[in-house]
Amino acid sequence: MNDLKELLDNNREWSEAIKSHDPEFFRALSRQQTPRYLWIGCSDSRVPSTQLVGLSAGEMFVHRNVANVVVHTDFNCLSVLQYAVDVLRVGHIIVCGHYGCGGVQAAMENRQLGLIDNWLRHVQDVMRAHESLLAEAGDEAARLDRLCELNVIEQVLNVSRTTIVQGAWGRGQELAIHGWIYGLGDGLLRDLGLRIGSREESSAAYDDAVRAASGVSAR
């Protein structure tokens, strides 16, 4: 028995539905890729990036990993970023985390899960950098919410400091980085008030976002 038959059947139904609405959709899509956005998000199966913002195939370039982390030695993420910025010339990079993130929670609780512990050290670095803010958040659930937000803020800053983004700004390319977070409990995206559109904006925008970080959030 093919356990994946349902998925293949769903794909055929989806394809037929698209073609019945727009017979030229796939032919046009196969000829070009012109997304305006790069989404850097979490691998969590409950956070389907394109679906959340109501976009169709071809309208958003996507990179996902556990806890939406951007590390300067992660050549997978950097390759996606470079292609999006230099080749596709996206205008916006959205770093999107989510409340109730299992990776962030594992980092906060210092769980021993195996290989992934090394990856989650980056989230623990965020936790250590903001110990006082997290201590003020209240109970454990509130601290997790705040750490999810602060992790997004730190990753936006990391994106802004890459040679790829710095190079784009240096040659006058229009490019902005945004920090968002998604509520699993209500399906809503929240703007964390962090937008960096130039080298000059980076430090001030980051400081403002950290000050505004709230520990009382919908999960």
N, CA, C and O of each residue as an XYZ file, in Angstrom:
876
protein
N       0.850     -1.204      0.000
C       0.000      0.000      0.000
C       0.883      1.250      0.000
O       1.828      1.363      0.781
N       0.560      2.158     -0.869
C       1.331      3.390     -0.962
C       0.757      4.415      0.020
O      -0.311      4.980     -0.213
N       1.478      4.645      1.118
C       0.983      5.565      2.138
C       0.953      7.012      1.657
O       0.307      7.861      2.269
N       1.650      7.288      0.564
C       1.720      8.664      0.064
C       0.751      8.933     -1.082
O       0.756     10.024     -1.652
N      -0.064      7.969     -1.419
C      -1.003      8.131     -2.527
C      -1.924      9.328     -2.300
O      -2.263     10.044     -3.241
N      -2.321      9.538     -1.062
C      -3.206     10.663     -0.763
C      -2.568     11.989     -1.152
O      -3.235     12.888     -1.663
N      -1.272     12.098     -0.903
C      -0.581     13.339     -1.253
C      -0.526     13.543     -2.757
O      -0.720     14.659     -3.239
N      -0.265     12.480     -3.499
C      -0.232     12.581     -4.962
C      -1.610     12.918     -5.512
O      -1.734     13.709     -6.447
N      -2.644     12.318     -4.930
C      -4.015     12.633     -5.345
C      -4.338     14.099     -5.060
O      -4.948     14.783     -5.882
N      -3.922     14.568     -3.890
C      -4.155     15.969     -3.539
C      -3.454     16.899     -4.518
O      -3.993     17.937     -4.900
N      -2.239     16.514     -4.921
C      -1.495     17.335     -5.871
C      -2.221     17.449     -7.200
O      -2.297     18.531     -7.781
N      -2.757     16.327     -7.684
C      -3.489     16.361     -8.955
C      -4.734     17.241     -8.853
O      -5.041     18.005     -9.767
N      -5.436     17.127     -7.748
C      -6.629     17.956     -7.554
C      -6.260     19.438     -7.495
O      -6.952     20.287     -8.058
N      -5.159     19.732     -6.804
C      -4.706     21.123     -6.706
C      -4.324     21.658     -8.082
O      -4.699     22.772     -8.449
N      -3.575     20.860     -8.842
C      -3.156     21.283    -10.168
C      -4.355     21.542    -11.081
O      -4.400     22.546    -11.792
N      -5.318     20.634    -11.053
C      -6.502     20.798    -11.894
C      -7.307     22.022    -11.489
O      -7.846     22.728    -12.342
N      -7.389     22.275    -10.189
C      -8.138     23.444     -9.716
C      -7.481     24.734    -10.192
O      -8.162     25.674    -10.601
N      -6.137     24.770    -10.134
C      -5.425     25.953    -10.599
C      -5.644     26.156    -12.096
O      -5.912     27.271    -12.542
N      -5.530     25.081    -12.869
C      -5.660     25.189    -14.329
C      -7.082     25.529    -14.753
O      -7.284     26.189    -15.773
N      -8.060     25.088    -13.986
C      -9.443     25.425    -14.332
C      -9.707     26.913    -14.131
O     -10.537     27.505    -14.821
N      -8.999     27.502    -13.190
C      -9.158     28.931    -12.931
C      -8.292     29.765    -13.872
O      -8.708     30.827    -14.335
N      -7.059     29.263    -14.154
C      -6.111     29.992    -15.001
C      -5.326     28.976    -15.833
O      -4.295     28.478    -15.380
N      -5.799     28.661    -17.041
C      -5.157     27.621    -17.856
C      -3.683     27.878    -18.165
O      -2.943     26.932    -18.435
N      -3.243     29.131    -18.130
C      -1.860     29.466    -18.470
C      -0.957     29.580    -17.257
O       0.223     29.900    -17.398
N      -1.488     29.324    -16.064
C      -0.729     29.589    -14.837
C       0.609     28.865    -14.811
O       1.640     29.505    -14.607
N       0.626     27.561    -15.010
C       1.859     26.798    -14.875
C       2.829     27.065    -16.020
O       4.043     27.044    -15.818
N       2.308     27.315    -17.223
C       3.196     27.646    -18.335
C       3.911     28.962    -18.069
O       5.108     29.095    -18.325
N       3.158     29.943    -17.549
C       3.774     31.237    -17.231
C       4.756     31.107    -16.072
O       5.826     31.716    -16.077
N       4.379     30.309    -15.082
C       5.229     30.141    -13.905
C       6.553     29.472    -14.260
O       7.595     29.812    -13.700
N       6.512     28.530    -15.182
C       7.727     27.793    -15.542
C       8.728     28.654    -16.303
O       9.908     28.311    -16.387
N       8.262     29.769    -16.857
C       9.152     30.613    -17.659
C       9.901     31.659    -16.830
O      10.908     32.199    -17.287
N       9.424     31.947    -15.627
C      10.087     32.995    -14.861
C       9.804     32.839    -13.370
O       8.813     32.236    -12.959
N      10.715     33.408    -12.576
C      10.538     33.483    -11.136
C      10.871     34.904    -10.737
O      12.027     35.319    -10.806
N       9.850     35.659    -10.314
C      10.064     37.072     -9.995
C       9.447     37.441     -8.650
O       8.600     38.332     -8.590
N       9.852     36.779     -7.579
C       9.290     37.125     -6.273
C       9.806     38.469     -5.783
O      10.929     38.866     -6.092
N       8.986     39.154     -5.028
C       9.388     40.431     -4.424
C       9.905     40.239     -3.007
O      10.494     41.152     -2.429
N       9.685     39.054     -2.445
C       9.964     38.834     -1.037
C      10.821     37.591     -0.818
O      10.690     36.597     -1.532
N      11.698     37.664      0.178
C      12.374     36.495      0.719
C      11.850     36.294      2.130
O      11.864     37.215      2.946
N      11.386     35.081      2.411
C      10.873     34.724      3.734
C      11.882     33.804      4.408
O      12.226     32.754      3.867
N      12.351     34.189      5.571
C      13.213     33.328      6.386
C      12.400     32.954      7.615
O      12.164     33.786      8.490
N      11.976     31.702      7.676
C      11.070     31.294      8.738
C      11.466     29.984      9.374
O      12.504     29.403      9.057
N      10.621     29.532     10.274
C      10.858     28.289     11.002
C      10.355     27.102     10.181
O       9.431     27.229      9.378
N      10.980     25.957     10.399
C      10.588     24.732      9.690
C       9.272     24.145     10.196
O       8.741     23.213      9.592
N       8.748     24.671     11.279
C       7.534     24.133     11.898
C       6.427     23.938     10.860
O       6.130     24.840     10.077
N       5.828     22.758     10.866
C       4.810     22.416      9.865
C       3.538     23.248      9.997
O       2.712     23.274      9.085
N       3.381     23.927     11.129
C       2.183     24.742     11.358
C       2.320     26.172     10.835
O       1.413     26.989     10.994
N       3.464     26.466     10.210
C       3.714     27.835      9.749
C       4.009     27.824      8.247
O       5.161     27.987      7.844
N       2.980     27.634      7.417
C       3.172     27.576      5.961
C       3.324     28.974      5.372
O       2.334     29.683      5.192
N       4.532     29.367      5.078
C       4.866     30.754      4.761
C       3.980     31.402      3.704
O       3.340     32.418      3.974
N       3.936     30.829      2.512
C       3.192     31.465      1.420
C       1.708     31.538      1.730
O       1.053     32.537      1.432
N       1.183     30.489      2.325
C      -0.240     30.437      2.655
C      -0.627     31.510      3.668
O      -1.722     32.068      3.592
N       0.260     31.800      4.615
C      -0.048     32.775      5.664
C      -0.323     34.157      5.104
O      -1.145     34.896      5.645
N       0.352     34.508      4.032
C       0.222     35.857      3.479
C      -0.592     35.881      2.182
O      -0.645     36.900      1.493
N      -1.216     34.763      1.859
C      -2.116     34.726      0.719
C      -1.443     34.903     -0.629
O      -2.038     35.466     -1.549
N      -0.203     34.426     -0.761
C       0.500     34.547     -2.036
C       0.476     33.231     -2.791
O       0.321     32.164     -2.197
N       0.632     33.315     -4.094
C       0.650     32.136     -4.950
C       2.073     31.672     -5.190
O       3.033     32.361     -4.844
N       2.198     30.501     -5.782
C       3.509     29.974     -6.158
C       4.231     30.996     -7.031
O       3.635     31.589     -7.930
N       5.523     31.196     -6.756
C       6.328     32.119     -7.543
C       6.391     33.525     -7.008
O       7.132     34.358     -7.531
N       5.604     33.811     -5.946
C       5.555     35.180     -5.442
C       6.423     35.406     -4.202
O       6.610     36.544     -3.772
N       6.955     34.319     -3.629
C       7.806     34.452     -2.453
C       8.909     33.400     -2.483
O       8.643     32.213     -2.675
N      10.140     33.844     -2.291
C      11.280     32.940     -2.171
C      11.392     32.582     -0.695
O      11.215     33.452      0.158
N      11.681     31.321     -0.370
C      11.548     30.867      1.018
C      12.763     30.079      1.481
O      13.271     29.210      0.772
N      13.216     30.404      2.690
C      14.196     29.581      3.396
C      13.658     29.319      4.791
O      13.214     30.240      5.476
N      13.699     28.040      5.216
C      13.203     27.699      6.550
C      14.209     26.804      7.264
O      14.836     25.937      6.655
N      14.349     27.030      8.554
C      15.158     26.145      9.385
C      14.588     26.152     10.798
O      13.692     26.939     11.101
N      15.092     25.296     11.649
C      14.588     25.222     13.016
C      14.869     26.528     13.748
O      16.018     26.948     13.878
N      13.793     27.167     14.225
C      13.862     28.408     15.016
C      14.294     29.627     14.210
O      14.771     30.609     14.778
N      14.128     29.572     12.883
C      14.394     30.721     12.002
C      15.672     31.472     12.372
O      15.653     32.675     12.634
N      16.764     30.742     12.388
C      18.065     31.292     12.781
C      18.867     31.677     11.537
O      18.856     30.958     10.538
N      19.555     32.802     11.602
C      20.453     33.235     10.529
C      21.868     33.314     11.110
O      22.165     34.162     11.952
N      22.723     32.420     10.642
C      24.091     32.311     11.167
C      25.066     32.598     10.030
O      24.856     32.160      8.899
N      26.111     33.322     10.328
C      27.043     33.757      9.281
C      27.893     32.625      8.712
O      28.606     32.822      7.728
N      27.826     31.453      9.316
C      28.551     30.295      8.778
C      27.615     29.284      8.118
O      28.058     28.212      7.709
N      26.330     29.612      8.011
C      25.356     28.700      7.409
C      25.277     29.008      5.908
O      24.560     29.915      5.487
N      26.017     28.245      5.122
C      26.090     28.541      3.692
C      24.809     28.180      2.955
O      24.583     28.667      1.847
N      23.983     27.356      3.531
C      22.665     27.091      2.951
C      21.829     28.373      2.982
O      21.330     28.828      1.953
N      21.690     28.938      4.166
C      20.919     30.169      4.310
C      21.540     31.310      3.514
O      20.833     32.061      2.842
N      22.862     31.442      3.591
C      23.521     32.536      2.880
C      23.392     32.401      1.370
O      23.310     33.405      0.663
N      23.373     31.172      0.869
C      23.209     30.963     -0.571
C      21.817     31.383     -1.019
O      21.651     32.000     -2.071
N      20.819     31.041     -0.210
C      19.452     31.479     -0.511
C      19.380     33.001     -0.481
O      18.800     33.623     -1.371
N      19.969     33.586      0.541
C      19.957     35.043      0.678
C      20.644     35.714     -0.500
O      20.131     36.685     -1.056
N      21.794     35.201     -0.874
C      22.538     35.801     -1.983
C      21.764     35.714     -3.292
O      21.720     36.677     -4.057
N      21.157     34.564     -3.547
C      20.393     34.395     -4.783
C      19.183     35.337     -4.793
O      18.867     35.958     -5.808
N      18.520     35.424     -3.643
C      17.337     36.287     -3.559
C      17.692     37.754     -3.782
O      16.975     38.476     -4.476
N      18.801     38.189     -3.191
C      19.175     39.602     -3.254
C      19.849     39.951     -4.571
O      19.488     40.936     -5.215
N      20.828     39.148     -4.973
C      21.653     39.505     -6.125
C      21.051     39.084     -7.465
O      21.234     39.769     -8.471
N      20.340     37.971     -7.480
C      19.801     37.466     -8.746
C      18.319     37.814     -8.899
O      17.910     38.394     -9.905
N      17.532     37.459     -7.903
C      16.095     37.753     -7.987
C      15.789     39.199     -7.650
O      14.752     39.732     -8.044
N      16.691     39.830     -6.925
C      16.566     41.246     -6.546
C      15.246     41.516     -5.809
O      14.481     42.410     -6.173
N      15.009     40.725     -4.776
C      13.834     40.963     -3.943
C      13.959     42.322     -3.275
O      15.065     42.826     -3.083
N      12.836     42.910     -2.925
C      12.844     44.210     -2.257
C      12.683     44.115     -0.757
O      12.973     45.064     -0.029
N      12.212     42.943     -0.287
C      11.936     42.785      1.139
C      12.381     41.414      1.622
O      12.145     40.401      0.964
N      13.023     41.398      2.774
C      13.367     40.152      3.468
C      12.575     40.131      4.763
O      12.686     41.045      5.580
N      11.780     39.095      4.951
C      10.953     38.967      6.149
C      11.495     37.819      6.990
O      11.488     36.666      6.558
N      11.964     38.140      8.191
C      12.319     37.095      9.148
C      11.097     36.885     10.034
O      10.656     37.804     10.724
N      10.557     35.677     10.010
C       9.316     35.430     10.741
C       9.473     34.252     11.689
O       9.731     33.128     11.259
N       9.316     34.516     12.972
C       9.263     33.466     13.965
C       7.826     33.160     14.324
O       6.901     33.644     13.670
N       7.634     32.369     15.347
C       6.265     32.105     15.799
C       6.264     31.801     17.286
O       7.226     31.261     17.832
N       5.156     32.161     17.930
C       4.995     31.847     19.339
C       4.866     30.339     19.502
O       4.369     29.644     18.616
N       5.314     29.853     20.632
C       5.260     28.419     20.879
C       6.261     27.631     20.069
O       6.046     26.446     19.813
N       7.358     28.260     19.655
C       8.364     27.585     18.828
C       9.073     26.507     19.648
O       9.658     26.797     20.692
N       9.018     25.276     19.176
C       9.634     24.171     19.889
C      11.135     24.299     20.001
O      11.716     23.922     21.019
N      11.778     24.829     18.960
C      13.216     25.016     18.994
C      13.618     26.046     20.030
O      14.572     25.836     20.778
N      12.897     27.160     20.079
C      13.191     28.203     21.059
C      12.945     27.675     22.474
O      13.724     27.948     23.388
N      11.864     26.924     22.648
C      11.564     26.363     23.964
C      12.643     25.367     24.409
O      13.048     25.355     25.571
N      13.097     24.541     23.473
C      14.158     23.583     23.808
C      15.430     24.307     24.227
O      16.117     23.876     25.153
N      15.745     25.408     23.546
C      16.918     26.192     23.913
C      16.743     26.814     25.289
O      17.671     26.814     26.098
N      15.555     27.342     25.553
C      15.289     28.000     26.829
C      15.392     27.014     27.994
O      15.876     27.356     29.074
N      14.930     25.789     27.754
C      14.934     24.772     28.810
C      16.208     23.933     28.820
O      16.359     23.016     29.627
N      17.124     24.265     27.905
C      18.398     23.551     27.794
C      18.196     22.041     27.662
O      18.880     21.255     28.317
N      17.268     21.652     26.823
C      17.015     20.233     26.602
C      18.169     19.606     25.828
O      18.823     20.272     25.026
N      18.409     18.340     26.070
C      19.448     17.600     25.367
C      18.777     16.712     24.323
O      18.265     15.643     24.656
N      18.778     17.142     23.080
C      18.063     16.444     22.014
C      18.986     15.777     20.999
O      18.535     14.985     20.172
N      20.276     16.096     21.062
C      21.205     15.494     20.105
C      21.896     16.545     19.268
O      22.273     17.605     19.768
N      22.061     16.246     17.991
C      22.787     17.135     17.083
C      22.212     18.549     17.077
O      22.954     19.527     16.996
N      20.901     18.650     17.161
C      20.257     19.963     17.067
C      20.642     20.883     18.219
O      20.487     22.101     18.118
N      21.147     20.306     19.321
C      21.581     21.144     20.445
C      22.624     22.165     19.999
O      22.652     23.293     20.489
N      23.480     21.755     19.063
C      24.515     22.668     18.558
C      23.900     23.849     17.816
O      24.361     24.982     17.950
N      22.864     23.580     17.038
C      22.161     24.636     16.302
C      21.461     25.597     17.254
O      21.477     26.812     17.057
N      20.845     25.031     18.291
C      20.065     25.848     19.218
C      20.936     26.658     20.167
O      20.425     27.498     20.907
N      22.249     26.416     20.157
C      23.150     27.277     20.922
C      22.983     28.735     20.489
O      23.144     29.649     21.298
N      22.665     28.947     19.227
C      22.496     30.319     18.734
C      21.309     30.993     19.424
O      21.362     32.185     19.725
N      20.255     30.245     19.670
C      19.106     30.807     20.393
C      19.479     31.034     21.854
O      19.038     32.006     22.467
N      20.287     30.141     22.410
C      20.734     30.345     23.785
C      21.626     31.583     23.903
O      21.644     32.237     24.946
N      22.358     31.903     22.849
C      23.132     33.145     22.832
C      22.196     34.355     22.932
O      22.490     35.322     23.635
N      21.074     34.287     22.226
C      20.069     35.358     22.308
C      19.543     35.454     23.736
O      19.394     36.550     24.277
N      19.267     34.315     24.337
C      18.753     34.270     25.706
C      19.723     34.909     26.693
O      19.317     35.670     27.571
N      20.995     34.594     26.543
C      21.988     35.153     27.451
C      22.167     36.664     27.244
O      22.419     37.407     28.193
N      22.032     37.096     25.993
C      22.199     38.528     25.694
C      21.073     39.373     26.270
O      21.232     40.578     26.465
N      19.929     38.739     26.545
C      18.756     39.490     27.008
C      18.211     38.923     28.316
O      16.997     38.861     28.514
N      19.095     38.520     29.190
C      18.681     37.906     30.460
C      17.751     38.805     31.261
O      16.761     38.328     31.817
N      18.050     40.089     31.327
C      17.238     40.991     32.154
C      15.837     41.156     31.589
O      14.863     41.153     32.341
N      15.722     41.300     30.270
C      14.402     41.415     29.653
C      13.576     40.155     29.871
O      12.374     40.234     30.124
N      14.204     39.019     29.776
C      13.490     37.757     29.960
C      13.080     37.573     31.416
O      12.011     37.031     31.696
N      13.917     38.017     32.339
C      13.596     37.889     33.759
C      12.380     38.729     34.133
O      11.633     38.384     35.048
N      12.186     39.843     33.410
C      11.057     40.730     33.684
C       9.753     40.262     33.056
O       8.696     40.835     33.322
N       9.818     39.223     32.225
C       8.652     38.843     31.424
C       7.531     38.208     32.238
O       6.367     38.279     31.844
N       7.862     37.593     33.356
C       6.809     36.968     34.153
C       6.963     35.463     34.207
O       8.044     34.953     34.500
N       5.881     34.749     33.924
C       5.929     33.292     34.022
C       6.639     32.678     32.820
O       7.084     33.385     31.916
N       6.737     31.346     32.828
C       7.501     30.658     31.788
C       6.925     30.884     30.403
O       7.669     31.063     29.439
N       5.590     30.876     30.299
C       4.955     31.092     28.994
C       5.272     32.479     28.456
O       5.529     32.645     27.264
N       5.253     33.471     29.333
C       5.562     34.843     28.916
C       7.027     34.962     28.512
O       7.354     35.664     27.556
N       7.909     34.278     29.237
C       9.332     34.306     28.879
C       9.561     33.656     27.516
O      10.377     34.132     26.727
N       8.846     32.576     27.245
C       8.986     31.935     25.935
C       8.515     32.862     24.826
O       9.166     32.975     23.787
N       7.378     33.531     25.046
C       6.903     34.489     24.038
C       7.948     35.559     23.768
O       8.239     35.892     22.619
N       8.504     36.086     24.843
C       9.475     37.173     24.678
C      10.738     36.673     23.990
O      11.306     37.371     23.150
N      11.179     35.471     24.340
C      12.377     34.945     23.685
C      12.114     34.693     22.204
O      13.002     34.920     21.383
N      10.922     34.232     21.842
C      10.577     34.061     20.421
C      10.680     35.393     19.686
O      11.184     35.450     18.565
N      10.201     36.464     20.318
C      10.279     37.792     19.711
C      11.726     38.279     19.609
O      12.152     38.764     18.561
N      12.472     38.145     20.699
C      13.858     38.606     20.706
C      14.713     37.821     19.722
O      15.646     38.366     19.132
N      14.398     36.547     19.545
C      15.136     35.747     18.568
C      14.926     36.283     17.159
O      15.874     36.348     16.377
N      13.693     36.670     16.821
C      13.441     37.272     15.513
C      14.247     38.554     15.363
O      14.889     38.774     14.336
N      14.214     39.398     16.387
C      14.921     40.677     16.331
C      16.412     40.473     16.087
O      17.017     41.174     15.277
N      17.002     39.505     16.794
C      18.430     39.234     16.617
C      18.743     38.704     15.218
O      19.780     39.032     14.642
N      17.844     37.887     14.679
C      18.102     37.325     13.340
C      17.962     38.394     12.257
O      18.673     38.356     11.252
N      17.052     39.345     12.456
C      16.968     40.471     11.519
C      18.292     41.235     11.512
O      18.811     41.593     10.454
N      18.826     41.477     12.702
C      20.117     42.168     12.784
C      21.202     41.355     12.087
O      22.038     41.913     11.377
N      21.193     40.041     12.286
C      22.186     39.194     11.622
C      22.087     39.290     10.106
O      23.105     39.366      9.417
N      20.858     39.287      9.583
C      20.672     39.430      8.130
C      21.260     40.760      7.658
O      21.946     40.821      6.638
N      20.984     41.811      8.407
C      21.442     43.147      7.991
C      22.960     43.267      7.969
O      23.506     44.120      7.269
N      23.642     42.422      8.728
C      25.097     42.501      8.822
C      25.825     41.591      7.843
O      27.053     41.630      7.769
N      25.103     40.782      7.098
C      25.766     39.908      6.128
C      26.423     40.734      5.027
O      25.971     41.835      4.711
N      27.478     40.200      4.455
C      28.142     40.889      3.343
C      27.197     41.041      2.159
O      27.340     41.966      1.359
N      26.235     40.136      2.049
C      25.286     40.174      0.929
C      24.405     41.412      1.018
O      24.272     42.161      0.050
N      23.809     41.619      2.179
C      22.930     42.780      2.355
C      23.742     44.067      2.385
O      23.334     45.070      1.800
N      24.886     44.050      3.058
C      25.725     45.240      3.091
C      26.161     45.648      1.683
O      26.208     46.833      1.352
N      26.479     44.641      0.860
C      26.868     44.930     -0.517
C      25.732     45.514     -1.329
O      25.943     46.425     -2.129
N      24.528     45.000     -1.132
C      23.361     45.521     -1.854
C      23.120     46.972     -1.492
O      22.901     47.802     -2.374
N      23.155     47.289     -0.213
C      22.973     48.678      0.203
C      24.104     49.565     -0.322
O      23.881     50.713     -0.705
N      25.318     49.016     -0.332
C      26.459     49.795     -0.805
C      26.330     50.212     -2.263
O      26.831     51.264     -2.659
N      25.653     49.382     -3.065
C      25.477     49.754     -4.480
C      24.126     50.428     -4.738
O      23.721     50.613     -5.885
N      23.436     50.792     -3.649
C      22.203     51.563     -3.786
C      20.961     50.746     -4.069
O      19.948     51.302     -4.494
N      21.006     49.449     -3.847
C      19.833     48.600     -4.100
C      18.787     48.815     -3.013
O      19.110     48.877     -1.827
N      17.526     48.928     -3.435
C      16.411     49.080     -2.487
C      16.140     47.736     -1.831
O      15.757     46.781     -2.506
N      16.335     47.656     -0.523
C      16.178     46.399      0.193
C      15.881     46.690      1.654
O      16.606     47.444      2.303
N      14.814     46.090      2.170
C      14.445     46.289      3.570
C      14.257     44.938      4.247
O      13.776     43.984      3.636
N      14.638     44.873      5.507
C      14.503     43.650      6.300
C      13.480     43.911      7.397
O      13.510     44.956      8.047
N      12.582     42.967      7.599
C      11.485     43.132      8.542
C      11.443     41.977      9.535
O      11.804     40.849      9.197
N      11.003     42.257     10.758
C      10.836     41.217     11.764
C       9.371     41.020     12.100
O       8.708     41.941     12.577
N       8.868     39.827     11.854
C       7.475     39.474     12.138
C       7.419     38.249     13.031
O       8.394     37.509     13.163
N       6.245     38.050     13.648
C       6.022     36.831     14.421
C       4.577     36.379     14.234
O       3.666     37.195     14.094
N       4.393     35.080     14.236
C       3.094     34.473     13.915
C       2.491     33.835     15.161
O       3.183     33.174     15.935
N       1.187     34.045     15.342
C       0.482     33.437     16.455
C      -0.220     32.162     16.031
O      -1.154     32.201     15.231
N       0.219     31.044     16.556
C      -0.418     29.770     16.213
C      -1.865     29.731     16.690
O      -2.705     29.069     16.079
N      -2.158     30.434     17.775
C      -3.489     30.375     18.360
C      -4.548     31.165     17.629
O      -5.738     30.889     17.785
N      -4.144     32.151     16.826
C      -5.146     32.955     16.116
C      -4.847     33.119     14.629
O      -5.647     33.709     13.903
N      -3.710     32.608     14.166
C      -3.390     32.681     12.743
C      -2.963     34.047     12.262
O      -2.948     34.296     11.057
N      -2.611     34.946     13.180
C      -2.265     36.314     12.792
C      -0.766     36.569     12.851
O      -0.063     36.099     13.746
N      -0.308     37.323     11.873
C       1.077     37.800     11.851
C       1.158     39.135     12.568
O       0.259     39.968     12.443
N       2.227     39.342     13.316
C       2.431     40.598     14.025
C       3.767     41.202     13.619
O       4.797     40.527     13.604
N       3.727     42.479     13.293
C       4.935     43.218     12.959
C       5.601     43.619     14.270
O       4.981     44.287     15.098
N       6.842     43.224     14.465
C       7.552     43.554     15.698
C       8.139     44.963     15.686
O       8.889     45.344     16.584
N       7.788     45.723     14.663
C       8.231     47.115     14.616
C       9.687     47.279     14.240
O      10.296     48.312     14.517
N      10.242     46.262     13.611
C      11.651     46.321     13.212
C      11.752     46.285     11.701
O      11.414     45.288     11.062
N      12.221     47.386     11.142
C      12.466     47.489      9.700
C      13.827     48.147      9.520
O      14.061     49.249     10.016
N      14.718     47.470      8.812
C      16.045     48.025      8.533
C      16.193     48.134      7.024
O      16.154     47.133      6.309
N      16.361     49.358      6.550
C      16.436     49.580      5.119
C      17.748     50.164      4.643
O      17.902     50.472      3.461
N      18.706     50.321      5.562
C      20.010     50.865      5.185
C      21.003     50.587      6.307
O      20.617     50.203      7.411
N      22.273     50.784      6.014
C      23.301     50.608      7.032
C      23.075     51.557      8.199
O      23.274     51.197      9.359
N      22.662     52.762      7.877
C      22.516     53.793      8.908
C      21.379     53.496      9.876
O      21.431     53.905     11.036
N      20.358     52.792      9.414
C      19.186     52.515     10.249
C      19.398     51.362     11.219
O      18.643     51.218     12.180
N      20.393     50.558     10.987
C      20.517     49.268     11.655
C      20.489     49.345     13.173
O      19.628     48.730     13.802
N      21.411     50.083     13.773
C      21.549     50.099     15.236
C      20.331     50.700     15.914
O      19.825     50.141     16.887
N      19.855     51.832     15.414
C      18.722     52.504     16.049
C      17.451     51.664     15.944
O      16.688     51.570     16.905
N      17.224     51.059     14.789
C      16.027     50.233     14.597
C      16.058     49.016     15.515
O      15.038     48.623     16.081
N      17.244     48.428     15.653
C      17.393     47.277     16.541
C      17.123     47.677     17.988
O      16.378     46.988     18.685
N      17.704     48.757     18.443
C      17.522     49.204     19.825
C      16.053     49.499     20.124
O      15.546     49.140     21.187
N      15.373     50.153     19.182
C      13.953     50.458     19.373
C      13.125     49.186     19.474
O      12.217     49.100     20.301
N      13.431     48.197     18.638
C      12.667     46.950     18.658
C      12.873     46.182     19.956
O      11.926     45.604     20.490
N      14.091     46.172     20.466
C      14.368     45.481     21.732
C      13.612     46.170     22.865
O      13.038     45.500     23.723
N      13.609     47.504     22.874
C      12.890     48.236     23.922
C      11.392     47.963     23.871
O      10.715     47.923     24.898
N      10.890     47.774     22.652
C       9.451     47.578     22.480
C       9.014     46.125     22.663
O       7.820     45.829     22.686
N       9.985     45.224     22.793
C       9.642     43.807     22.884
C       8.690     43.574     24.054
O       8.953     43.999     25.179
N       7.591     42.898     23.774
C       6.558     42.667     24.785
C       6.518     41.206     25.180
O       6.682     40.321     24.340
N       6.303     40.959     26.451
C       6.191     39.577     26.921
C       4.766     39.112     27.019
O       4.537     37.965     27.402
N       3.788     39.942     26.692
C       2.382     39.538     26.767
C       1.864     39.439     25.357
O       1.500     40.450     24.755
N       1.825     38.232     24.816
C       1.522     38.054     23.411
C       0.593     36.860     23.217
O       0.518     35.969     24.063
N      -0.119     36.860     22.080
C      -1.007     35.738     21.762
C      -0.181     34.565     21.274
O       0.766     34.746     20.508
N      -0.528     33.372     21.706
C       0.214     32.179     21.299
C      -0.630     31.332     20.380
O      -0.181     30.279     19.926
